[in-house]
Amino acid sequence: MLGTVLLLLALAKTTYPSPASVASRRAEALKKLLEVFGMEDPPAPPAHFKQPPQYMVDLFNTVANADGVTKNPDILEGNTVRSFLDKTHSEEMRFLFVLSSVAKNEKILTAELHLFRLWPRVTDGPKRHHFCQVSVYQVLEKDKLDTPGGKKLLAARLVSLQTSGWEVFAITPAVRDWTEDESSNRGLLVTVQGLGGSPLDPPPLQFASGWGHHESKKPMLVLFTDDGRRGASLPTAGFPGGFHTSGMAPSLGRSRSTRSLDRLQPCQRHPLSVDFEEIGWSGWIISPRGYNAFHCKGSCPFPLGENMRPTNHATVQSIINALKLSEGVSSPCCVPDKLYSINLLYFDDDENVVLKQYDDMVAGSCGCH
């Protein structure tokens, strides 16, 4: 995948005599680059400034470094995390999340309802409660919530009335139903009761709703999925010729002596900056603003030293090439022998915030293969 990215960036930046040809080649390259990121078209930037949910920002910072490179591959379940804000904007404990942006090929792994627990109401008298029971239901029939078939229990537990903060409830079965049949999505119902299931009027516990509360406390559905995309089992070869770090363009205008000098340098890793603003994607990508993909460049002369990290096959090929034992056998190539994934935090077409992990996007080290 990394080799594809390098080639597409080169095509997007290469200059040609005809302006029409430049535009056409650039558009074609960027379209292919979008395919690398699993998209047909770039999402439209939000119409107005929008703050991403802090949970998603914190998750990105936990999984990736500032450049988006994965630093802890064991945190995410699957390769995609989607967040959805409540669409009811009601003060009642009813919630609706539109999941139309979830692709059909995504496997639903875990779904969570995140609710912000407000400070409890102050109650008078000796019957002050310390705990209450919170239940989350999948709505089956909007007009029959009081009947056995009107709703289905998803989660229930005791919640303390002494603090405020986020509460998370597992709602995976409901989301699987909704993604299989979008018309079955009638939302969620949350109830607050006493320890024995007795009604509390008024309820001592309240959750922030989509109406009248700060954006950072709004109800949110967090969905962990996997789209089945995986990196190549073998390292991807870098685009021959290398790239400038700043411009990301191939070294077409460099002198013959400079190119010859490059070939004499031993195989090693070189910087390669990918700037999403320069590509034109900064409007919808939240983090990172760009990353260092690195690329491999240099010669693999005989004899290959351990510092060139050669494979056994490359060592044999180098010997055959050096001794001219067979015609048409070239020297080994300088290519990535370790690849890292990167993470993008971005707005999708529905202005939901998505965290997605892409394999084989950064050359971690180079070797002669």
Secondary structure, DSSP 4 states (H G I P E B T S, - for coil): -HHHHHHHHHHHH---S-HHHHHHHHHHHHHHHHHHTT-SSPPPPPSS--PPPHHHHHHHHHHB-TT-BBS-TTS-SSSEEEEEE-S---SSSEE----TTS-TTPEEEEEEEEEEEPPPPP--SS---SEEEEEEEEES-GGGTTSTTTEEEEEEEEEESS--EEEEEE-HHHHHHHHH-GGG---EEEEEE-TTS-B-SS-S--B--SSSS-GGGS-EEEEEEE------SSPPPPPTT-B-TTT--B-TTS-HHHHHHHHHSBSEEE--EEEHHHHT-TTTEEE-SEEE--EEE-B-PSSPPGGG---HHHHHHHHHHHHT-STT-PPPPEEEEEEEEEEEEEE-TTS-EEEEEEEEEEEEEEEE-
